């Protein structure tokens, strides 16, 4: 069963909340982060992507960047931008995007649960991304990035959380520049805290990492690295738990740098052995499983996987698997998409126009649009102990960094 704990969040003073809250560090590159925080000295990007306060040519993975993050975090605390809660609390975090609402519980989840498989994974991680978060956490002694966990919905938990929202005023409530609204309630009543802890312990046998595999893996390794000097807080990591019936997964699309020596005509001839291929007049977003869009040389094509290109097991039936096996690996020799520099990934929130832009610019040769993975598919794969191909799921809306930080 799931072990969660309340924690003493480091969080913004009320007047700074909307300015502090920033998009997650891993959805922005350094250039985008510099632009986003340029006129905002309170942006949490000064801590999560502290290279924005350093020369352009700085190595973003150098120790001086992590030291700058520590310096900036201390500065936020000293200036009263960030304050530490006076007692361990739970936090309720509601996001509303395009009229659709989802509400999660922000807490500390057990590193032991992660290592024992009670917190289930569905993706492998990349060592370079792990090391970045490990060095960031160790240097600033805080977890700034939230791990997004899902669990099978439990009515009693829903009722308790909705009751607190109904009966108590929100601490933070604002709409960000992208139109997504963020509302946070502080749960500071001891009886309610105990009830929440008990419900998760008795009613939630497993939780599932929806977004944040690298942050979770890094938190476990930081605890080990700190060894005897670790505080009890390092036995837990910052998570937000959402009931599965409130979640929405978007497509996670692919771009490739080249056709592995094939001409466009030769590539199409090979594609037709495994897929039905037809040209379409506009950007193609797949409407069902086993459909794919292909953008190349200024035109869109609809691909439909033929029988025999996929199996019915939880991994084999995934469209990301079909694409990886039959096109990326077989035709383009992209064997390991986690490490191959010839492939890139674009979350569905950026739209198909982003795929067109990057191909039309000459940066990439072709793009593939995919049908989203379902939450049930994610659960089935995690329960089976299998691993999805990397970058299979894109969840929206994203939690903002900086509203709730876990000190270790």
N, C-alpha and C positions, 0 to 999 in steps of 0.2 A: 504494500500500500504506500501511497505517496506521503512523504514527509516534507512539510513546508513550515516556515517560521516567519513571524513578523520581524521587521528590522527598523533601525533608526535611519531613515533616509536623509541624505544630504539633498536639500531641495531649495528652489528659488524663493526668495522673499516675494511676497504677493505681487508687488509692483513690477518685478522683473520677469515673471514667469513666461509670458509670451515672447519676450526677447531672448531669453535663455534657451528655450526649447528649439532644438535644431533637428534637421533631418539626420537619420543614422549615418555614421561615418562611412559605412561601406556602400552607400548608394551615390556618393559624390566622389569625384576625383579631386585632386588638390586645386586645380584651376577653378572648378565649380565652387569648391568650398571658399576659396579666396573671394570670389565674386559675391557669394551669398552672405558672407560675414563682413564684407568691406565696410559697411556703414553701421555695424552693430557690435560695439565693444563687449556686449553681454552675451553674444552667441556662444553656445556650448561648443561650437566648432573650434574655438580657440583652445579647447582642451582635448577634444577627440581627434582633431586634425591640426595639431599645433604647428605644423610646417607652414601654415598660412601666415604666421608671424615671424617667419625666417626668410632668408634669401631664396630666390626662385630655384637655385641650383642645389639646394640642400638635399641630402639623401633622406628620404622620408622614413627610412627604417634605421636611422642612426640614433645613437643614445642621446645626442644633443636635442633631438626632436622630442624624445620622451621626457627629458629633463625640462624642456620648455613647457610641456603639458603639465608637469608637476608644479612648475612655477606659476603657470596661469591658474591652475586649480586653487593653489594657496592664495593667489591674489583675489580670486572671486570670493573666497571665504573671508579674507581679511577686510574686504570692502563691504561685506554684508550682502553680497549678491546671492550667495548660497548660505543656507543655515542648516544645522543638523537638528533633526527631530529630537525632542527631549525624552522619548520613550519608544520602544519597539511598537510599530504599527503595521497593519496591512493598509493597502491603498487600492481603491477601485478606479479603474481607468476606462473611460468610455470614449470611443471614436465614432464619428459620424461622417460618412463619405457618400455623396450622391444620394442622400436620404436613407442610406442603410447604416444601421447602428450595430456596434459590437462592444461588449463590456467584458473586461478581464480583471483579474486579481493580481496585483503586483506584490511579490513576496520574495523570500529567500527559499530556493529549492536546494535539496540536499545533494552535495557532491557525491556522497555515498550512493544515493539513488541513481545518479548518472553512471557511476562505475559498475553498479550491479545490474543495470539494464531496466530498472524501474522507470527511468526516463529513457524513452526509446528513440533511437536514431534512424534516419533513413538515407543519410548521405555520408560520404567520406569527406575528410577535410584536407586542406592543402597546408603543408608544413610552413610555407612562407607566411600565410595568413595567420596561422596559429602563433608563430613566433612574434609577429607584430603585436597581437593582443596580449600575449604573455609579457612581453617587455613593457607594454603600456601599463598593464595592471600592476606589475611588480614595482615599477617606478613610482606611480602615483598612489599606490595602495588603495585603489578603488576600482570597482566594476562600473563602467559608464554605459556599457552597451547591454541592452535588455535582451534576454533570450525568450523568444515567443514560443510558448508551449500550448498545445491543444489537449483537451481531454474529452471523453465521451460525456455528453451533457448529463447533469444530475439535477433533478427538479428542486431538491432541498437547497442546493447551493445557489441556483438561480433565484429562488424565493428570498433567501437571506440577503444576497447582494442587491436585488431590486428593492427590497424593503429598506435597506440602509440608504440607497439613493433617494428613495421617496421621502424618508423622514429626516434627512440631514442635508444641510447646505453644502455645495461643492466648494472646495478650496481653490481650485483653478478652473477657469472656464474661458476659452478663447477660440477663435477661428484663425487658423494659420493662413498664410498667403496663398496656399494651394486650395483653399476652400474647405479643408478638412477641419472639423471641430474637435477639440480636445477638452475633456472634463475629468477632473481628478477629485475624489473624495478621500479624506483621511479616516480610516477606521481605528479609533483610539480607545474604544470601550473594551475592557478586559473580557467581559462575558462574550461579546461578539467575536473577539479574537480567538477565544478558546473554542467557540462553536465552529468557526471556519476551519481551524486546525484539525479539529476532530472529524469534521465531515470529509475533508480530503483524506485523512488517515483511514477512514472506514468505507468511503464510497468511491474513491478514485484509485483503482489498482495500478494504473499506469498513466503517465503523461507522455506526450509525443513532441519532439522538437519540430516545430513548423518552420521557424526561421531562427538562425543563430547557432548552427553547429560549431562554427569556429569559436564563438564566444564561450560556449559550454565546455568544449574540449580544453580551451585555454585556462578556464577557471580551475578545472581539475588539475592541470599541470602546474598552475601557480601554487595551489595548496601544497603540492608535493615539493616544489622548489623552495618554498618558504620553510618547510620542515619544522623544527622545534620552535622557530620564531614566529610561526603562524598564529594568528588570533583565532578564536572560535568562529568569527565571522567568515573566515576563509573556508569553513566547512560548508558554506552555502553560496549560491550565486544568484544574481539578479534575474528574475524571471517574471513574465506576465502570463497567466494561465487563462485561456479562453475556452468556453464550451464549443464543441465542434459544430453545433447547429447555427452558430453565428458567424462562421468563417467563410471567406471567399478567396479562392485561389485564381490568380490570373495566369495567362500563358507566360512561358519563359523561352524566348526565341534565340536562334543561333545565327551567327555571321561567320563566314569563312573567308580567309585571306586569298585563297587561290583554288584552282580545280585540280591540283596535284598533277599538272602537266597535260591534262585533257583539254581539248578544244571544247567550246560550248556545244557544238554539234555532237562530238564524241561523248560528252557527258550526258546529253539527253538520250542518246542511243543506249547507254548503259542504264540510265534511270528506268527506261521503259521495260526492262527485263523484270523489275520488281514492283513498279508502280504504273498505274494509269496516269498519263500526263496530258493535261489540256490547258491551253492558254486562256486567260481570263482578262476582262477589260479593266478591272480595278484591283486595288490591294485586296488580297484574299486572306481572310481570317477564318480558319477552319471551324465548321459548325458541329462537328462530331468526331468521335475517335477515328483514328487511322486516316484522317485527312491532313494534308500539309500544304502550306503555301511556299512557293519558291519565287524569289525576286532576283533576276539576273539580266544584265544588259538592257535595263530600262523597262522590262516587262514582267508581269506576274503570271504564274502558272499554278494550277491546282493539281496536287499529287494525291492519289488514293492508293494505299498499300494493297497489293494483291494477296490472295490467300497464299499461305506458306511463308510470308515474310515475318510472321509473328506467332507466338505461342499464347496459351491461355493462362500461364502462371502469372502471379502478381507482378513480376518484373517484365516478363516477355511481352505482356499485352500493352505496356506503356508506349505511348507514341515517342517519348524521348529515347526509349530502347530501340524501337524500330528505326528511327532516324540514325541513331548511333551505329547500329549493327549494319544496316543496309546501304547507308550513304556515307556517313562520316568516316567510318572504319573501312568498309569494303571498297569504296570508290575514291575516297580522298586521303586515305592512310592517316587519318587522325585517330590514333589508337587510344590515347589517354587524354580526354578533354580537360582533365584537371591540370595538366602540365603543358599541353601543346599550345604554342604561341600562335598557331595558325587559326585558332577559333576564338570567338568572343561571344558573350551572352548579353541579351538585352531584355530586361523585365518588361512585361506587357503593359505596365503603366505608361511607358514611353511611347507606345503606339507603333503602328506599322510605318508611319512616316519616318521614324528614326531609322528603321531598317533601310528604307529607300535612300535616305540622306547619306548614310555611310557607304552604301554601294555606289550611289551616283557620284560621290566625291572621289572614288577610286581607292579609298582606304581598304575596302573589302570587295571581293569579287561577287559574292552571292549571299543571300539571306534566306532563312527558313522560318516560317511562322508555324506554331504548333497549337493544338487543342489543349486546354489546361488539364492538369492532373486533378482528380477529385480528392476530397478529404478522406473518403472511404478507401480509395486506392492507397493513399499515404498510410493510413492505419494498417491496411492489409499487408503492405510491404514491411513496415516496422514490426508488426506482430510475427511475421514469418522469419525475421532476422535477416532479411535481404537488404541490399543497398541500392538505392536509385542511382541512375547516372547523375553526375553533378549538375547543379543549376536546373533542377526539374520543376521547382515550385516557386512562385512569386506571390507573396501575400500582400494585399492592400486592404485597408490603409496601414501605414507604418507607424509604430510607436516613435515618439520624439525622444531624442537623447536630452539629458539635462534636467528633466522634470523630477526624476527620482534616481539617485545614485547610491550604490551600496559600498560603503567604506569597508576595507579589509585590513 
